[in-house]
Amino acid sequence: MRLDLILRVGAKLVLPFILLFALYVQFHGDYGPGGGFQAGVIAAGMVILYAIIFGIRAAKQIAPPSIVEFMVPLGVLIYCGTGIVSLLLGYNYLDFTGFHPDFLRAHEWGILIVELGVLVTVSSTMIAMFYAFAQRGRR
């Protein structure tokens, strides 16, 4: 698809809006349907679309495999770390009451951090799986 000018230009126009929608879903997730998982899949879909249109090499320049593989456990660490901070503050695991004096603000911040961890893990896992399947059979 490298020679198809319409797809290349169309993808360049659409990709920023895909990322913007992923961020919207991420930050709107605690108020309505959506959140880290959906935003992670949308963000990974953006990288996969880029790889399909511009090639796997170009996608690996914007999302290098070493960084993608580092982000998988980083998201889990963010998620679990939020619960550990709750425990260290003297509350139950993933009880966000100690994050802010206002109860609603505390839970808002806690959910936002947890959803960020989910976004990082899901998007990087999807990209890593795509890289693994795209490289299968190639030398």
C-alpha positions in Angstrom: 0.0 0.0 0.0 3.0 2.3 -0.1 2.1 3.5 -3.6 -1.5 4.3 -2.9 -1.5 8.0 -2.4 -5.2 8.3 -1.4 -4.8 5.8 1.5 -1.6 7.4 2.7 -3.0 10.9 2.7 -6.3 9.7 4.2 -4.5 7.9 7.0 -2.4 10.9 7.8 -5.6 12.9 8.1 -7.4 10.3 10.2 -4.7 9.2 12.6 -4.6 12.3 14.9 -8.4 12.1 15.3 -8.1 8.4 16.3 -5.6 9.4 19.0 -7.8 12.2 20.1 -10.8 9.9 20.4 -8.7 7.4 22.4 -7.8 10.2 24.8 -11.5 11.2 25.0 -12.5 7.7 25.8 -9.8 7.5 28.4 -10.6 10.7 30.3 -14.4 10.3 29.9 -14.3 6.7 31.2 -15.0 7.4 34.8 -18.2 9.4 33.9 -19.6 7.1 31.2 -18.9 3.9 29.3 -15.3 3.5 28.3 -12.0 3.8 30.0 -8.6 2.3 29.9 -9.3 -0.9 28.0 -11.3 0.7 25.2 -8.8 3.6 24.9 -5.9 1.2 24.8 -7.5 -0.8 22.0 -8.2 2.4 20.0 -4.7 3.7 20.5 -3.2 0.4 19.5 -5.5 0.4 16.5 -4.0 3.7 15.4 -0.5 2.2 15.4 -1.7 -0.9 13.6 -3.4 1.2 10.9 -0.2 3.1 10.5 1.7 -0.1 10.1 -0.7 -1.4 7.5 -0.6 1.7 5.4 3.1 2.8 5.8 4.7 -0.6 6.6 5.9 -2.4 9.7 9.3 -0.7 9.6 7.7 2.8 9.8 5.5 1.6 12.7 8.5 0.3 14.6 10.0 3.8 14.3 7.1 5.5 16.1 6.5 2.6 18.5 9.8 0.7 18.9 9.4 -2.9 20.1 11.8 -2.3 23.1 9.6 0.5 24.4 6.4 -1.5 23.7 7.7 -4.5 25.6 8.7 -2.2 28.5 5.2 -0.6 28.6 3.4 -3.9 29.2 4.7 -4.4 32.8 4.7 -0.7 33.4 1.0 -0.5 33.1 0.5 -3.4 35.5 2.9 -1.7 37.9 0.9 1.6 37.7 -2.3 -0.4 38.4 -0.8 -2.4 41.3 1.2 0.5 42.6 -2.1 2.5 43.1 -3.3 -0.3 45.3 -0.1 -0.5 47.2 -0.1 3.3 47.9 -3.6 2.8 49.3 -2.3 0.0 51.6 0.6 2.2 52.7 -1.8 5.0 53.5 -3.7 2.6 55.8 -6.7 1.9 53.6 -7.8 -1.2 51.8 -6.3 -2.2 48.5 -7.5 0.1 45.7 -9.4 2.2 48.3 -8.7 5.7 47.1 -9.9 7.5 50.2 -6.4 8.6 51.2 -5.5 10.2 47.9 -7.4 13.5 48.5 -9.2 15.0 51.5 -12.4 15.2 49.5 -13.9 11.7 49.1 -15.2 12.2 45.5 -11.9 13.8 44.3 -10.0 10.9 45.9 -11.9 8.3 44.0 -11.7 10.4 40.8 -7.9 10.5 41.0 -7.6 6.9 41.9 -9.8 5.7 39.0 -7.9 7.9 36.6 -4.6 6.5 37.6 -5.8 2.9 37.5 -7.4 3.5 34.0 -4.1 5.0 32.9 -2.3 1.7 33.9 -4.9 -0.3 32.0 -4.5 1.9 28.9 -0.7 1.5 28.9 -0.9 -2.3 29.3 -3.7 -2.9 26.8 -2.3 -0.7 24.1 1.3 -2.1 24.4 0.1 -5.7 24.6 -2.0 -5.2 21.4 0.9 -3.6 19.6 3.3 -6.3 20.7 0.9 -9.0 19.5 0.6 -7.3 16.2 4.4 -7.1 15.8 4.7 -10.8 16.7 2.1 -11.8 14.1 3.4 -9.4 11.4 7.0 -10.8 11.8 5.9 -14.4 11.7 7.4 -16.2 8.7 9.8 -13.4 7.8 13.5 -13.5 8.1 
